[in-house]
Amino acid sequence: MNIKEYDDHVTIKDIVKSIRIVPKTLVLIKNVDKQSFFIIIFLSLLMGGAPIVTLLGSQNLLNAIGSQNIRIIISALIFYISAVLLSEIISSFMEYYQNKFQTLINYKLNLQIMDKCTKLSLRHFEDAEVYDMLQRVQNETPYKPFEVFLSILGAISAIVTFFSSMMILIHWKPWVLIILIFIPLVFSFYFFKIGQREFNVSWLRAPEKRKSWYLSYLMTRDNTFKEVKIYNLAGYILNKFKEINKKFVGQDIHLFKRRTVFTFIFELVEQICINTVLVIIIISALAGEILIGHVVGLIQALNLISSNSKKILNIIHSLYKNNLYINQLFEFLGLDEEVLDKEDRFVSGIDKIESIKIRNLTFRYPTNPKVVLKNINLDINKGERIAIVGANGSGKSTLIKLLLKLYEHDEDSIFYNGVSINDLDTEQLRKNIAVLFQDFVKYELKLRENVGFGDITRIDRDGELKQAMERARVNFIEDLDTQLGLWFVDGVQLSGGQWQKVAIARALFRDASVYILDEPSSALDPISEKEVIDMFINMTKDKIGIFISHRLSTAKLADKVVVMNDGEIVGIGTHWELLATNELYRRMYELEALKNEEEYERLNESAGL
Ligand SMILES: Nc1ncnc2c1ncn2[C@@H]1O[C@H](COP(=O)(O)OP(=O)(O)OP(=O)(O)O)[C@@H](O)[C@H]1O
C-alpha cells in the first residue's frame, strides 16, 4: 500500500478509498458469527431510535399535563414509562451480545491469523515487511476489530438518532435543516482530512516503530539481557529508543493540537447555530405558536442533534485511526499462500527415497541479488552417508532448505527417485525426511513433546521415544513428562549441548528414509560429537544420511565428502581422495590439524610434560 508523505494534500478520492474498507470490515466481522452480528445491528438501530421515542413520550406527557385530562395523562404516562423500560431492555440485550461477540471475534480472528501463518511460505517469514505486518496484526487483534465494529455500530445509532431528531425539527420549521445539516457536513470533510493525515503519519512511522519495539525487546528479554549487561549497552539502546520515540511524541502533540483547535471551532460554530434555533423556539412559544411540551421536545431534539453530530465526527476520526490496522489485517490475510503442489503438474506420491539427484541447480533468494548456489550437480544413493563442508556462507544450509522444498524453485533440478521435486507431493516428501536445522527449536514444552514432534503420530510411544533419546545420548533426563526451559512453571533448563541432543533425538525419532543434520555438533563436546556421528553413520546404513560439519575430523567419517565454496561444489570424494586432489580441502584439513596440534602442545606444556 502506497502512502503519501506526511504533509501531502489529502483529496476526496483518498477519503473515499479509506471508507471502502468499512463494508469489507463488516463482512469479515459478520463471518465470525452471523447471528450475533445481525442481532447487534438490529439492536443498534433500535437504540438509535430509542431516544426519540422517549423524547416524544416526555413531550406528550407534558402536553397531557397541560390538558389536565386524567385519562390522557395516564395513557401518556404509560407510553413514557414503556418507552424508558424498552430502551433499558434493549441496552441490556445489547451489552450481552456485545460481550459475547467480542469474545468470539478475538478467538476466531486469532485462529484465522494462526491458520494463515501455517499456510505461508518460509520466504514470508524472512521478509521484514510481512513480519512487521504479522506482529501488528497479532498484537492488535484482541481489541482492534471489535473497536472498529463498535465505531461502526456507534455511527449507525448516532445517524439514526441524528436524523430522527432532525425530523422533529423539520416538522416544525423545515429551513432549520439547512443550518443543522450543513455545518456538520462541512466539518465532517475536514475531520476526514485530519483522520487521513493521522493515518498517514502512523503508516509512515511503522518501520521505525518496529525498530523501537526491537530496542525494547533487547532490553526486556532474558536471552538478550546478558549481553546488554556485559557490554553495558543499556545507555546506548535507551538513547536510540528515546531518539525514535521523541520524534513520535512531537508529531503526536502537533496532530493533537490541530485536532483540538479544529474541534473547538466546530463546537463554537455549532453552538451559535443551535442557540439561534433555541431563541427561535422560545420566540415561537412566547407567541403561543407551540405548547410547552413541544418546547421541551424541540430543545431535547436540538441537544440530541448537537451531541450526535459530535459523536459521528469522533467516530469518523476513530475509524481512520483504526484504518492502519484493518488495512494490514486484510493485506496479511490476502498474502499468497505456499503453493505446495502446482496445479499444472502431475503430482505423484513417494514412499521411500532411494536416490537424490541434483542437476545444474542454480538459486538465488528473492531478497538477495547474490547467486547463492551455482550449477550444483550431485548424486546420493541409498546407503550413502554424505558430509558437506565449506566456509561460512558457501550455501550449505540453502541446499538443505531446497532439498526440503522450503522455497519455490520452478526449474526441475532436484530429483527424488528420478522424479522432479516439483512433481512430488510435498507433504509426503517431507514425511520421508528427518532434519535437524542449524537453528533448531528449543520447545518450552515437555521432553516428550520435544522428541515426539519428530513424528507426532507416535508421541505416546514411550519405548520408541526413549530409543531415539538413547541414540542421541539424551541421558540427562529420565522422565518424558519433564517440562523443559524456564518459561513455564517447574521447567528444567538445559545446557546448549543438551538442547541440541534433544533436537537430534527429535530428528532420529522420525521413521524417515533421508536423515539430514545441519551442524549437529556445533554445541556438543568432543566425546558426545564422536558418539552422535558414529551412531548417525550406523543408523543410516540402509538410508540416506547427510550432515553438514565444520570439523573435517568428523566429516571424514562419511562415505563421501562434498566441498562447497562460494555457492559451488569444488570437490566430491572420500576424505583421502580429497586430501590428495583438492587444494581447498587439504588446506582446511591442515589448518584444523595444526590447530589441534597447537592445542595439544599447549595442554602438554601447561601440564609440564
Ligand atoms: N533467507 C535468506 N535470504 C537471503 N539471503 C540468504 C538467506 N539465507 C542465506 N542467505 C545468503 O545465502 C548465502 C549462503 O547462506 P547459507 O546459510 O546457505 O550458508 P552456509 O554455507 O550454510 O553458511 P554457515 O556455514 O555459516 O551456516 C549467504 O551469502 C547468505 O547471506
The ligand as an ORCA input file, in Angstrom:
! r2SCAN-3c Opt
* xyz 0 1
  N      16.831    -16.229      3.812
  C      17.822    -15.678      3.129
  N      17.589    -14.624      2.337
  C      18.578    -14.050      1.623
  N      19.844    -14.481      1.615
  C      20.149    -15.547      2.378
  C      19.164    -16.193      3.178
  N      19.740    -17.207      3.846
  C      21.036    -17.209      3.470
  N      21.287    -16.216      2.602
  C      22.561    -15.923      1.937
  O      22.924    -17.089      1.205
  C      24.285    -17.337      1.314
  C      24.504    -18.787      1.756
  O      23.981    -18.945      3.053
  P      23.875    -20.366      3.762
  O      23.165    -20.169      5.048
  O      23.318    -21.346      2.812
  O      25.416    -20.664      4.017
  P      26.099    -21.825      4.855
  O      27.109    -22.436      3.966
  O      25.077    -22.723      5.436
  O      26.800    -20.963      5.996
  P      27.181    -21.341      7.512
  O      28.327    -22.304      7.470
  O      27.584    -20.038      8.081
  O      25.961    -21.908      8.144
  C      24.862    -16.311      2.265
  O      25.532    -15.341      1.483
  C      23.670    -15.702      2.943
  O      23.858    -14.332      3.145
*
